[in-house]
Amino acid sequence: MRERKSFYVVFAIAATLVVPAAIALRSVIHPAVLQATSDNPTPLGYTWSLLLFIVPIGVLGWWFACRPDLRFPRKAFWRTIAALTPLGFLLDLLFGNVFFIFPNKSATLGWEIPALGGTIPVEEFVFYLAGFMLVLLSYIWCDEYWMAAYNVPDYAATVTGIPRIVRFHFASVVLGVVLIAAAIVYKKFWSGAPDRFPWYFVYLACASLIPSAGFFHTARSFINWRAFSFTFFLLLLISLLWEATLALPYGWWKYRPGILMGLLIGAWSGLPIEAVCVWFAVTFTTVITYEVIKIWKALGTRALEAFFGVRK
């Protein structure tokens, strides 16, 4: 019951911030347009901006490495990164050019990676790796230090009695279906482009829905929801600073309009609502994967038995 209440509190905090912010932003009826004063207003801007992730990773990584008592979380950290980063790279190679364009070539090193439908700047792959690492290091720092009073101190004792990790969570599926249906309805009737499909939002919903539907029932009581909320709001703040004030106005990347829901924030250079949702999806997927890996290793059984309760 306590973990369920903590889970709902995360959404209550988000609502108290999102609702007034949305009202204020909607008051901007005629957004101002940035006028560049140079053909190259941000030399290597995208490249240098990755320090927004890299510097905190260095600080938190140093703290993590200096804690010999965190051997168990450290192994789970690297397993999580090893699982999620290749998946992120693969999705970028397959869908990067479907969702994005990169008009300002001078904002990058100019090193292009071949992908489906064209090439992608190497900075995108650094972003994926650094994004997962910063999310996870921020969560671990909160879980093990800043908000350690609310974590699970002994996984080996707590996992006793768990028959299997994979347990269907019906509410996650219902929420995902409702969100996708709402996005389709908005696209059809209010976006101004009813003939297209909101692929990007559907992609984000599925990225959260799939792990949630299989793992949330088990992982919910292990997630430090206070640490989760801090991590989510920290990454959202960095993202808004990055995209709303730098990336979109200066063309480091842009979203292909046809695949969006069509709900744009005009005051922030037409930032799509998907760009705000992405950090909840990334944080949730990263944290739930990390906690599931910790549960699995604490059970001390083979993957087939731990996840599905099947013994050879």
C-alpha positions in Angstrom: 0.0 0.0 0.0 2.8 2.4 0.8 4.6 2.0 -2.5 1.2 2.5 -4.3 0.7 5.7 -2.5 4.2 6.9 -3.3 3.6 6.1 -6.9 0.5 8.3 -7.0 2.3 11.1 -5.2 4.8 11.3 -8.1 1.9 12.1 -10.5 0.3 14.5 -8.0 3.6 16.5 -7.8 3.8 16.5 -11.6 0.2 17.7 -11.9 0.8 20.6 -9.6 3.6 21.8 -11.8 2.3 20.9 -15.2 -1.2 22.4 -14.9 -0.1 26.0 -14.1 2.8 25.8 -16.5 0.5 24.7 -19.3 -1.9 27.5 -18.6 0.9 30.1 -18.6 2.4 28.7 -21.8 -1.0 28.7 -23.6 -1.3 32.4 -22.9 1.4 32.9 -25.6 -0.9 33.2 -28.7 1.7 34.7 -31.1 5.2 33.2 -30.2 8.3 35.3 -31.0 10.6 33.9 -33.7 14.4 33.8 -33.1 16.3 35.6 -35.8 19.9 34.3 -36.2 22.6 37.0 -36.7 25.1 34.6 -38.3 25.2 31.6 -40.7 26.8 29.6 -37.9 25.3 30.9 -34.6 26.3 27.9 -32.5 29.6 26.3 -33.7 29.7 22.8 -32.3 26.8 23.7 -30.1 25.3 20.2 -30.0 28.7 18.7 -29.3 29.4 21.1 -26.4 25.9 20.8 -25.0 26.5 17.1 -24.2 28.5 18.4 -21.2 25.0 18.9 -19.6 25.0 15.1 -19.3 28.8 14.3 -19.2 29.7 16.6 -16.3 27.0 15.3 -13.9 27.9 11.7 -15.0 31.6 12.4 -14.0 30.6 13.7 -10.6 28.1 11.0 -9.8 30.3 8.3 -11.3 33.2 9.3 -9.0 30.9 9.1 -6.0 29.6 5.7 -7.1 33.1 4.4 -7.7 34.3 5.5 -4.2 31.6 3.5 -2.5 32.9 0.0 -1.9 29.7 -0.9 -0.1 27.7 -0.5 -3.3 29.1 -3.6 -5.1 25.7 -5.1 -5.7 24.1 -1.9 -7.2 27.3 -1.3 -9.3 26.9 -4.7 -11.0 23.2 -4.0 -11.7 24.2 -0.6 -13.0 26.5 -2.0 -15.7 24.1 -4.7 -16.6 21.3 -2.2 -17.1 23.5 0.0 -19.3 24.6 -3.0 -21.3 21.0 -3.9 -21.9 19.5 -0.5 -22.7 22.3 1.3 -24.6 22.4 -1.2 -27.6 18.6 -1.1 -27.7 18.8 2.8 -27.8 21.4 2.6 -30.6 19.3 0.2 -32.6 16.2 2.3 -32.3 18.2 5.3 -33.4 19.6 3.5 -36.4 16.1 2.3 -37.4 13.9 5.3 -36.5 16.3 8.3 -36.0 15.7 9.6 -39.5 12.0 8.8 -39.3 11.5 11.0 -36.2 14.2 13.7 -36.6 16.1 15.9 -39.0 19.4 17.6 -38.2 19.5 20.8 -40.2 22.4 22.6 -38.5 25.4 20.6 -39.5 27.8 23.2 -38.0 26.5 22.4 -34.6 28.1 18.9 -34.7 31.5 17.5 -35.4 30.3 16.4 -38.8 30.9 12.7 -38.1 27.9 10.9 -39.5 26.8 7.3 -38.8 25.0 5.4 -41.6 21.4 4.6 -40.6 18.1 3.7 -42.2 17.0 6.6 -44.4 20.3 8.5 -44.2 22.9 9.4 -41.7 22.8 10.5 -38.0 25.3 12.7 -36.2 27.6 10.7 -33.8 26.4 13.1 -31.1 23.1 11.3 -31.1 24.7 8.1 -30.0 26.7 9.9 -27.2 23.4 11.3 -26.2 21.7 7.9 -25.8 24.6 6.4 -23.8 24.9 9.5 -21.6 21.2 9.8 -21.2 20.8 6.3 -19.8 23.9 6.7 -17.6 22.7 10.0 -16.1 19.2 8.8 -15.4 20.5 5.7 -13.7 23.3 7.4 -11.7 20.9 10.1 -10.5 18.5 7.5 -9.4 21.2 5.4 -7.6 22.6 8.5 -5.9 19.2 9.3 -4.5 18.3 5.7 -3.7 21.6 5.0 -1.9 22.4 8.4 -0.4 20.1 11.4 -0.7 16.8 9.4 -0.1 18.3 6.2 1.3 15.7 6.1 4.1 13.1 5.0 1.5 15.0 2.3 -0.3 15.0 -1.5 0.1 18.0 -2.2 2.4 18.2 -6.0 1.9 17.1 -7.4 -1.5 18.0 -11.0 -0.6 15.5 -11.0 2.2 12.8 -9.0 0.4 12.7 -11.2 -2.7 11.8 -14.2 -0.7 8.5 -15.5 -1.7 8.5 -14.0 -5.3 7.4 -16.9 -7.5 8.5 -15.2 -10.7 9.5 -11.6 -11.9 7.2 -11.5 -15.0 3.7 -10.9 -13.8 1.1 -9.3 -16.0 0.0 -5.8 -14.9 -3.4 -5.1 -16.5 -3.6 -1.4 -15.5 -0.4 -0.6 -17.4 -2.0 -2.0 -20.6 -5.2 -0.1 -20.0 -3.3 3.2 -19.4 -1.2 2.6 -22.5 -4.2 1.9 -24.7 -6.1 5.0 -23.3 -3.0 7.3 -24.0 -2.5 6.0 -27.5 -6.2 6.3 -28.3 -6.2 9.9 -26.9 -3.2 10.8 -29.1 -4.9 9.3 -32.2 -8.1 11.2 -31.5 -6.2 14.5 -31.0 -4.3 13.9 -34.2 -7.4 13.2 -36.1 -9.6 16.1 -35.0 -7.4 18.9 -33.6 -3.9 18.7 -35.0 -4.7 20.0 -38.5 -3.1 16.9 -40.1 -5.7 14.2 -39.7 -4.3 12.0 -42.5 -1.1 11.2 -40.5 -0.4 8.9 -37.5 1.2 10.0 -34.1 4.0 7.4 -34.4 6.4 9.1 -32.0 3.9 9.2 -29.1 2.9 5.6 -29.8 6.6 4.7 -29.8 7.1 6.4 -26.4 4.0 4.9 -24.9 5.1 1.4 -26.0 8.6 2.0 -24.6 7.0 2.5 -21.2 4.1 0.1 -21.6 6.0 -3.0 -22.5 8.3 -3.2 -19.4 5.6 -1.9 -17.2 3.1 -4.5 -18.3 5.5 -7.3 -17.6 7.5 -6.1 -14.6 5.7 -3.3 -12.8 3.7 -5.7 -10.5 6.9 -7.1 -9.1 9.2 -4.1 -9.3 6.8 -1.5 -7.8 7.6 -2.3 -4.2 11.4 -2.1 -4.9 11.4 1.2 -6.7 12.3 4.2 -4.5 9.6 6.5 -5.8 11.1 9.6 -4.1 14.4 8.9 -5.9 12.4 8.3 -9.1 10.6 11.7 -8.8 13.8 13.6 -8.2 15.5 11.9 -11.2 12.5 12.6 -13.5 12.3 16.3 -12.6 16.1 16.7 -12.9 16.2 15.2 -16.3 13.1 17.1 -17.4 14.7 20.4 -16.3 17.9 19.6 -18.2 15.9 18.6 -21.3 13.8 21.8 -21.3 16.9 23.9 -21.0 18.5 21.9 -23.8 15.7 21.7 -26.3 13.6 24.8 -25.7 16.4 27.3 -25.4 19.1 25.8 -27.6 18.4 22.8 -29.8 15.1 23.8 -31.5 15.8 27.5 -31.9 19.2 26.9 -33.4 18.3 23.8 -35.5 20.5 21.2 -33.8 17.6 18.8 -34.4 14.0 19.2 -35.3 11.0 16.8 -35.2 9.4 15.7 -38.4 5.8 17.1 -38.1 4.0 14.3 -39.7 4.8 11.8 -37.0 3.8 14.0 -34.1 0.5 14.3 -32.2 0.4 17.9 -33.2 0.2 19.4 -29.6 3.0 22.0 -29.7 4.3 24.5 -27.2 4.6 27.7 -29.2 6.4 29.7 -26.5 9.2 27.1 -26.6 9.9 27.2 -30.4 7.1 24.7 -31.1 8.4 22.0 -28.8 6.1 19.0 -29.2 4.5 17.5 -26.1 6.3 14.2 -26.9 9.6 15.9 -26.0 8.3 16.4 -22.5 6.9 12.9 -22.2 10.1 11.3 -23.4 11.9 11.8 -20.1 9.2 10.1 -18.1 9.4 7.2 -20.5 13.2 7.0 -20.4 13.3 7.4 -16.6 10.6 4.8 -16.0 12.1 2.2 -18.3 15.6 2.7 -17.0 14.6 2.5 -13.4 12.3 -0.5 -13.8 15.0 -2.4 -15.8 17.6 -1.6 -13.1 15.3 -2.8 -10.3 14.3 -6.0 -12.2 18.0 -6.8 -12.7 18.6 -6.4 -8.9 15.7 -8.6 -8.1 16.9 -11.2 -10.5 20.4 -11.3 -9.1 19.1 -11.3 -5.5 17.0 -14.4 -6.3 20.2 -16.1 -7.2 18.5 -18.4 -9.8 18.8 -18.8 -13.6 17.0 -16.3 -15.8 14.3 -18.7 -16.9 13.4 -19.6 -13.4 13.7 -16.1 -12.0 11.6 -14.4 -14.7 9.1 -17.1 -15.5 9.2 -19.6 -12.6 10.3 -22.4 -14.9 12.8 -24.9 -13.6 14.8 -27.1 -15.8 
